[in-house]
Amino acid sequence: MDINHIIAEYGAWFYPITFAWTFLEGETFVIFAGAAAQQELLNFQLLIVAAWAGSFTGDQLYFFIGRMWGQKLLGRFPRYRPPVDIALGFLRKYNVWFILSFRFIYGIRNVSSFAMGMSGLSWTRFLVLNFIAAGVWSLTFAGAGFLLGAAFSAMLGRLAEGFALIMMAIFLVVISGVVLMHKRLQRREAELLAKKLAEEREKAKTGA
């Protein structure tokens, strides 16, 4: 079974799959696809476009849901209120920077666009900044996969050609480690920011 041959033969399916995957989240898949693009099994530019479009479209939908039914949904699913409140706190404090970076913040990434829909943020402002942010996100993770693929190929050279399955397994382990480390750093950053936000709210209450 030759993984490279499979990707080369069915590579056209990777673009709609990338769109669908990034519509939900999909960092790991984009990194993997970026590595395949480095091997010239996928078109890097088309991969970026698919990931960009999927991420952008997904968060526009979540923004719309938050705007239309946010409070009603939180009333039905109260467990989502704490991360939504954290996202709203970050939006009030950091505004543009939060809109551009929320995809990289573990723990609130999935609810941030929903929360921003509830915030009263204008459609146009979110659309423009979300479009830029989705592009930065897709370039970052696809580029990371591309660079990891280049490093992996340089280490194994021709030896990897005869062991496609082994190569893929090792590569997925490496990718998983990188993604877990990235998420751990994101979680730590989110916890620190949340703690700082809570302290500032407590100070505000005491001052009042």
N, C-alpha and C positions, 0 to 999 in steps of 0.2 A: 504494500500500500504506500503510494508516494503522495505525501501531503502537498508538495509543491505542484504536482501534476493536477491534483484535485482542485486546488485554488486557481491554477491557470485555466482549467477547463470550465469551471463554474464561477469564475471571478466576477462576472457581470451581476450575479446575485448578491455580492457583498455590498454593493452600493445601496439598494433598497433595504437590505438587512441593517446596514449601518444607520440609515435614516430611521428605521423603526426602533432600533436599539437605543439610539441617542435621544429619541423622542421621550424615552423613559429616564435614561441616565447613561450608562454604557462606557465609562472610562476604560475598563479593561478591554472591551472589544475594540475600541478605537486604537488603543496601544498595540494590540495584536495585529490589526489591519495595517497600522503604520509600519510595523516590521515587515509585513508581506509586501508593502509598497516598496520598501527598501530593496527587496529581492526582485523588484520589477514584476511581481505577480499581480499587483494592482496598480492603478493609476493614482498617484499621490494627490494630484489636483482634484480628481473626481471624489476621492475619499474625503478630502477636506470639505468639499461642497456638500456631500451627503451628510456628514457629521454636523456641519454648520446648520444646514437646513433642518435636520431632525431636532437638534437641541433648541434652536430658535422657535420652531413651530410648537414643540412640546410646552415650552415655558409660556408662550403666548396663550395657549389653551388653558394652562393652570391659572394664569393671570385673569383670564376671562371668567373662569369658574369662581375664583376668589371674589371678583367684583360682583358677580351676579348672585352667588349663593354662599358666600364665605361664612357669615355669622350663623346661618341656618345649619351648615355642615358642621361647624365647630360645636354647635349645641347638640348635635347628634353624635359626634365623635370627639368628646372633650379631651381625650388623650393627646390630641394634636395641638391643643391650645398652648402649652408651654413652648414648643419650638416655634410656633407662629409668633408668640409674644417676643421671643428672642429676636426673630427675624425683623419684626417691626421696630424693636429697639435699635437694632443695627441700622435700619433704614433711616430712622430719625437722626441718628448720630453721624453716620458716615455718608448717607444719601447716595451721590453718584458712585462713589467708590464701592459701596456695598452692592449696587446694581451690577457693576462691572465684575465683581469678584465672588458673588454668592455661590456660583457653581463650584468653587474650590473650597467651600467651608463645609466640612463634614458635620452631619447631625441636623443641619437646617437646610441643606441644599434642596431637598425634595419639596419643602413647604414654602420656600422663599418667594417664588413667583406667585403662589397662591396668596401669601400674606401681603405682598405688594399690591395685588388686585384689591384687597380689602382696605388698603391704606388711603385710597383717594388719589394715588399717583395717576397722572394723566396717561391716557392710552398712548399718545404720541411720544411722550418722554420715555416710557417704558419700551415701546417698540424700537426706537432708535438705539437706546443704550443696550437693550437686550440683543439686538442684532450685532452690535460691536462685541458684546461679551461672548456670544455664542461663537463668533469667529476666533476670538482669542483662545477660548476653551478648546475648540477643535484643532487649532494649530498647535496648541501646547501638547495635547495628548497624542495626536497623530505624529507630531514631530518627535516626541519622546520615544514612541514605538519605532520610528524610523532610525533614530540614533542607537537604540538598543539593538535593533536588527543588525546595524552596521558593526557594532562592537562584537556581537555574537558571531557574526560571519568571520570577522577578523581573527577571533580566537580559535575557531574550529577549522576554518578554511575548507579545503576539499573533503576533509574527513566527514564533514556534516552531510555531504551529498549522498553518501551511502547509508545514512542512518536518519532518514527523514522523521520517522516517528519518535526516535530517541531525542533528536534535536528539538522537535516540537514540545515533547514532554518537559525537557530541561528548560526550554525557553518559557513555557507557561509557568513553571515554578519560579523562575527569575522574575517574570512579570508580576506574578501574584505577590511575591515578596516586596517588590517596588510599590505596588498599589497599596498593600497593607501598611507599609511604612508611611506612604503619602497620606492615607486616611487617618493613621494614628496621629500624625502631625496636625492634620486638619482638626481632629477631635480635640486635641490639646489646645489648639488656638481658639476653637469655638468655646471651650470650657472657660478659658482665661477671659475671653471677651464677655461671656455671659456673667462671670463672677464680677468683673469690673462694672458691668451695666447694673447688676443687682446692688452693688455697693453705692453707685451713684444715685440710684433710686432711693436707697435707704437714707442717704445724706440729704436728698431733696425733701423727703418726708420729715426728717428731723428738723431741717431748717424751716419747713413750713409750720 
